């Protein structure tokens, strides 16, 4: 898998970078009955369909600090944070995403 950037240059991905879009204690979930996303507060057990406010939105610093890198290759990058060095397979990720899509009815 590779992507043509331009000028005969190519980008070969070695993993995925995940970012949170809401701050703790909030998380996003999919409602099977309503068939849409909702916000859930794990401290208060509050569930809301509308955004709980600007305080729940993950800003750049929060996203950067709470990111997760899923590396597909076994080589180690000395600039990668220690907790990002888990070597998980690309096929395992694709299988997981497919199972989640089937579970919530997207396929």
C-alpha positions in Angstrom: 0.0 0.0 0.0 1.4 3.4 -1.0 0.1 6.8 -1.9 1.3 9.0 -4.7 2.0 12.4 -3.3 3.3 14.3 -6.3 6.4 14.7 -8.5 7.1 11.0 -8.5 7.3 10.8 -4.7 5.4 8.2 -2.7 4.3 7.8 0.9 4.3 4.3 2.4 2.3 4.2 5.6 3.8 2.2 8.5 0.8 2.5 10.8 -2.2 4.5 12.0 -2.3 7.5 14.3 -5.4 7.7 16.4 -6.6 10.9 18.1 -9.4 11.5 20.6 -12.0 14.0 19.6 -13.5 14.5 23.0 -11.9 15.0 26.4 -12.2 12.7 29.4 -14.6 12.0 31.1 -16.6 12.2 27.8 -16.6 9.5 25.1 -18.5 9.0 21.9 -20.7 5.9 21.4 -23.1 4.7 18.7 -26.8 4.2 19.7 -28.2 1.1 18.1 -31.8 2.2 18.8 -31.4 5.8 17.5 -28.7 4.9 14.9 -26.6 7.9 15.7 -23.7 9.0 17.9 -24.1 10.1 21.5 -21.8 11.5 24.2 -21.4 9.6 27.5 -19.8 10.9 30.7 -18.2 8.0 32.6 -18.0 9.9 35.9 -21.7 10.9 36.0 -23.2 8.2 33.7 -24.9 11.1 31.8 -25.8 10.4 28.1 -26.6 13.2 25.7 -27.1 13.3 21.9 -26.1 17.0 21.6 -22.6 18.1 22.3 -22.1 18.6 26.1 -20.2 21.9 25.4 -16.9 23.3 24.4 -15.2 21.8 27.5 -15.7 18.3 26.0 -14.0 19.1 22.7 -10.4 17.8 22.5 -8.0 20.7 21.6 -4.7 20.3 19.9 -2.6 19.8 23.1 -5.0 17.2 24.4 -5.0 15.3 21.1 -1.2 15.3 20.9 -0.8 14.1 24.5 -3.4 11.3 24.2 -2.6 10.0 20.7 -2.1 6.4 20.0 0.2 5.1 17.2 -0.6 1.6 15.8 2.6 0.5 14.1 2.3 -2.1 11.3 6.0 -2.8 10.9 8.4 -4.2 13.5 11.2 -1.7 13.1 11.6 0.7 16.0 11.7 4.5 15.6 13.9 6.1 18.3 11.6 9.2 18.2 8.4 7.2 19.0 7.1 7.4 22.5 7.5 4.3 24.6 3.8 3.5 24.9 3.4 3.8 21.1 5.8 0.8 20.4 3.1 -1.9 20.3 3.5 -3.9 17.1 0.0 -4.8 16.0 -0.8 -6.1 12.6 -2.6 -4.3 9.8 -4.8 -7.3 9.1 -5.9 -7.4 12.8 -7.0 -3.8 12.6 -8.9 -4.3 9.3 -10.6 -7.3 10.8 -11.5 -5.4 13.9 -13.0 -2.5 11.9 -15.0 -4.8 9.7 -16.4 -6.6 12.8 -17.4 -3.2 14.4 -19.0 -2.0 11.2 -21.1 -5.2 11.0 -22.0 -4.9 14.6 -23.5 -1.4 14.2 -25.1 -2.2 10.9 -22.8 -0.3 8.5 -22.3 -3.2 6.1 
